Structures are given as C-alpha cells and as structure tokens.
Amino acid sequence: MATINSALQIMAGALTADQAALNVTANNTANASTPGYTRQVAVFQANDPVTISGISYGQGVQMVAAQSQRNLILNANLDQQMQQQQATQAQSTAMQQVQDIFNQVTTSTSGPSPGSLGDLVTNFFNAVSQLETSPTSTALRQGVLSAASTLAGQFNSSAAQLSAQTNGLNQQVIGIVNQINPLLNSIAQLNQQISTASPTADASQLEDQRQYDLQQLSQYIGINTIKTENNGLTITTTSGALLVSEGKAFDLTTGNVSGNVHVFATAAGSSGDITAAQASGGGQLAGLLTTRDQSIPAVQNSIDTLAYDVATQVNAAQLAGVDLNGATGTPLFNIPGTVAGSAAGISVAITDPSKIAAAATGTGPGDNANAVAMANLANQSIVSGQTATDFYASFMSTLGSQVSGLSTLNTAQQASLTQLQNQQSALSSVSLNEEAANLQTYEQAYQSAAQFFNVLQTIVVSALNLGLQTAVA
C-alpha cells in the first residue's frame, strides 16, 4: 500500500501542477490585449527523489513559478531608442512647420502669385528697376511703395508666425511636463509595492506596469534608470536631476524665464533649471526645447539679417539721392537700430510716392541715376557677403536640408525602434495560438493524471476483493 499511496501522492501533485499551469494559460489569454502585459510561462520542477534499498524513486512534479518573459537589457535598449526617436520626431514636426512659413504662396484676386520673402525682395528691386524707365511716373513710384509695403508685411508676418510657433512650443512643454509628473508618481508607488511584495524576485504584473510606465515616460523625457536593492528603481534625467528615488517622486515644474517656459527639477541637490541640459536629453521634451531655443532663433536671426541689411542699404541709397521735389531723400524703411527684431519691426517710412529719391544729387527730377543705383543693389553683396536673393536661397537650402535630415534620421530611428518592439513582442506578448497549444497540452496532462486515479482505484479494489467480484466495489 505504501507504493500505491506514493503513486496517489505523485498524481495528486501532478494534478495540482497541471491545474496551476492551466491557470497561467488562462491568465495569459485574459490579458492578451492588456497594455504592457508580459506573458508568463509555467516553470515545472521535478520533486527530489527518494532512495529505498539503493533504488531511487521519483516523487513527481510541481510548478514552481509563473515566469514573466521579459529581458531587462532589451527593455532598456527599447527605452533608450524610444527617447531618441521621440526627440527627433518632435523636432522634425516642429521644423516642418517652420519651413512651411517660408514655403507659403499668397493668392490675389487675379490668381496665385509668389509670396515668399525671396520673391518679394526680387519684386521690390524689379519695381525700382521699372522706375528707371520713367522716374517721374507717379504710378511707378506707387508701385515701388506697394512692393516695399508687401515686402515689409511679409517680414512682419514671418516674424509673427515664428513667434507664434515659439509660443506653441512653450505650451507643448507645459503639456509634456503635465504628462511626466503622473508617470513619476505612478513609478514611485509601484517601486513601493514591488519592494513590499517581491523584494528579491520577479513581481509579475507590478513590474509589467512599471515597465509600461517607463516606456511611456521615455516618450516624453530622456532618463537614466538604476536598479536598487529591494527590486526598486532610481530614475534621473540624462543630465542627472533626480526624478524618482525608491518610493518617492520629485515632480518637475515650469516657469517663465525671459518669455519662454523653462523646466525645473525639485529634488534637493538637483540642478534646478534643467532646460538647457534637457534639450539634448531625449524624448519629446528635448525635441521641443531644441527647436525653440536653437533652431527657431537661428531662423529668426537669418530673416532679421535679411530685413536689416536690405533696409539699411536701400535707406542709404535713398539718402544719396533727391526726390521728385528736389529735396534730399529720406529713409524708405523704418528699421530697428540692431539686427535683432528687424523682421518684426520693419515698416515703410513714407507714403508719398514723390519722396522716392530716384534722381542723383544736383540733377533734375527727371533723372534716374539714383533709381539705377538702388535697383543695382539687387546684384550686389549686401547681405552677409551675398546678394539678397542668394542669401535667401542659401537660407532656404539650409532650412530644407535640416528638415530633410531630421526626417531621414527619424525614419532610421523608427526602423530601429520597430525592430526592438518586434523583438520585445516576440518575447513578451501573448500569442493566442501558442496559448491554445499550451491549453491542449496541460489539459491532456491533467486528464492523464486523472485517469491514473481510475487505474489505481481498479488496482486497490482488486487487491481488497482478493479476486472476488462482490466484496468491494
């Protein structure tokens, strides 16, 4: 009977192990669509054998763990790639919007007409060139003022749109920080729960949720993670500002500095204003800050330079000639005293077409010498060593190359990210086909173990009946 009793115990253990494995399969199937869920695998282990009279007898099996299928190195690489891809994507999107400002084409009642700054600079000098043919013509003089006004208006519009773009990025920075802080607090709470529930082993769904939060956080900000004792995590920004320490989160804050939104760390010993450092740190925040603080100011400086140099040179030509009334010419454009702010501040200084100084000093009103000199500015290196149109063409080429380069880089980063996501999915995601196969395997094993009880019952009954059919049934 001792041998039969051992067999019963072995089969009872097998039933328990198979039932536990079926529960693992059921849990996987139920969570197949749960975001961040990591599939589990039943881990079986043979029980220690016993030795009787020199013979070793097996003692069955037990399910020792439901092991989550995660790879910490793969997850870390995925988080890092996510930070890089999201930073480039945010910058690419923002810079495409900047490029669109200068790719725009205005529409008039007579049909489409070119409206880029480069075209309008050309149109202005063409209007001055037309004035050469009839310097006393009021209509041609008015044409010069109209072209000047349109040019100044486009400078103003471009500067205003860049300012609006900057303001939009400021609001996005605030929105990103508002997304980051709840994730920091969630991770801190999960740290505490994991340290309490499973300080030395896999914490299953709690770790799934923490890793899911980390991947969400990696979309927004560049981070470094450090594994601590009790299965916890310390999280810092890439510049070292503390965000999470064990069960405590340190929220980021925002504030206005010189008209822009800055980001501040709140943990003691952190660097306070982390805006500059975080611009190269990864995540959407880095892309937004890089665009706002580096790319847009560079674009703004280019159009300010174009506005300032063209206006300054034209004004100098005006002052060198005389107008239709014989008076010394006055500036055609109002312009700030420095390059900065010139695109926003430029305007046409005169409204009377007779004040255009087309004639040279000491000549009659029908002279066109100064108009010729002013028109010739179109072919002179008056903007940073280039003609105005060449400067604008170079500016647009540089901007286009930057946008194209960001798009190409982001495409490559997205491909790498997708590859890592596929690897993670192959390892950690639930396959319903695989779970169906596991279900069949464990079900058959359970049925086999259950059937063994019937066999043992038959043996026991036969032994007790001593071969008689009616004694024990």
Secondary structure, 3 states (H helix, E strand, C coil): CHHHHHHHHHHHHHHHHHHHHHHHHHHHHHCCCCCCCCCEEEEEEECCCEEECCEEECCCEEEEEEEECCCHHHHHHHHHHHHHHHHHHHHHHHHHHHHHHHHCCCEECCEECCCCHHHHHHHHHHHHHHHHHCCCCHHHHHHHHHHHHHHHHHHHHHHHHHHHHHHHHHHHHHHHHHHHHHHHHHHHHHHHHHHHHCCCCCCCHHHHHHHHHHHHHHHHCCEEEEECHHHCEEEEECCCCEEEECCEECCCEEEEECCEEEEECCCCCCCCECHHHHCCCCHHHHHHHHHHHHHHHHHHHHHHHHHHHHHHHHHHHHHCEECCCCCECCCCEECCCCCCCHHHHCEECCCCHHHCCCEECCCCCCCCHHHHHHHHHHHCCCECCECHHHHHHHHHHHHHHHHHHHHHHHHHHHHHHHHHHHHHHHHHCCCHHHHHHHHHHHHHHHHHHHHHHHHHHHHHHHHHHCCCCCCCC
